[in-house]
Amino acid sequence: MENELMTGPTTRIEPPGRGLPDPDQPRSKHGVMVAIVVLLVVAGIVIAGIVPRMKAKAALRNETYDLAVPTVRVIHPRLGPPQTEIVLPGNIQAFIDSPIYARTNGYLKKWYVDIGTHVKAGLLLAEIETPEVDQQLDQARADLNTAQANYRLSEITSSRYRDLLKTDSVSKQEVDNAIGDFEAKKAMVASAQSNVKRLQELQSFEKIYAPFDGVITARNTDIGHLIDSGAAGGTATELFHIAETRTLRVYINVPQQYSQAARPNLTADLTLQEFSGRRFKGKLVRTADSIEPASRTLLAEVDVDNPTGELLPGAYAQVHLKVSSGASTVMLPVSALLFRSEGLQAGTVENGNRAELRSLTLGRDFGTEVEVISGVAANDSIIVDPPDSLVSGETVRVAVPSANEQGFHPAGSPE
């Protein structure tokens, strides 16, 4: 009974509100929704502030990278002509140029020509008074007469002694003495004759003659001047200077790179400032066949006909030689050159965006452009106005080709 009472049906007590609707439940859901909305708004505000800044930072980074990559303009070199005209400075000289000195001492008696006088070979230029030589010649002639008289006497004596020896009237020794004296007198005559001839030649130098056809370019003496030939150790004085100007020599120094093309019979033209628009025809006649070590040039001679005497010896001229280029050359504008401690260089673009520096060997300089013998080829893309900081391997950006500059074709444009 007690167990039944204790284990009988029991009444289950429900917690408050479990089975009944909670009046605060809608309010809790609303709060959650508000919180979510607030979070979304805050997240939107944060994202709206961060994303533009990230975009700006990325844009700045890209712009900085773009600015760090230099933009360059490129061109293709222009091929040099197969035959090149080189212009070299030349010194005009007379074909024959000679100073005229005296060969005897004395005083100038008279001169007959002055500067600018055109003379023929053998024309008398001046006369010198030489009284000492004249007196020496007179004495030498007298000595010759004495020697000849002694010679004739000795000849007669020698002949007589030979005849006397046949009859044994004189000894053999006396005959030998007579013959020896005869031979000595004969030698003395020859010596006296030579002395007379020498003085006659010396006296003939009193008259000074032109040695060849030419023009007198200098007269360094006047009447009454003491003339010293320098034979006695004194200082010889140049009396006249004569030049043959019908043909002129022009000496030029050909650069080593054109030395093989500078051969005899090559045509050459001369231009001078005083003859504007005129060219004088010449011909290369000979070279030194040796490179001068100091200048690395070949000395060459060009001969020019000058029948009218228009061209003057000593003048400066420009010699135009048309020579074969030999090796293939290209032309570059001077704006493409870089002057570095390593030497003269030019920048090229490889693989579309990589810079490379090339060392150059130059030929002629034309002012706005230069001839390049080695270092770059006609199909290379050469950077124009390269930045001073350009180095090999640097990334570059090639600008869009623009209009041609100085006859050079921009790389990538039709030629």
PyMOL commands that set and color helices and strands:
alter all, ss='L'
color gray80, all
select helices_A, chain A and resi 2-7+25-68+131-166+172-204+256-258+334-336
alter helices_A, ss='H'
color red, helices_A
select strands_A, chain A and resi 71-76+78-79+83-101+106-111+118-119+124-129+207-209+214-219+226-227+238-255+266-271+280-292+297-305+316-324+330-333+337-340+343-350+354-359+361-365+369-374+382-384+397-398+409-410
alter strands_A, ss='S'
color yellow, strands_A
deselect
rebuild
show_as cartoon
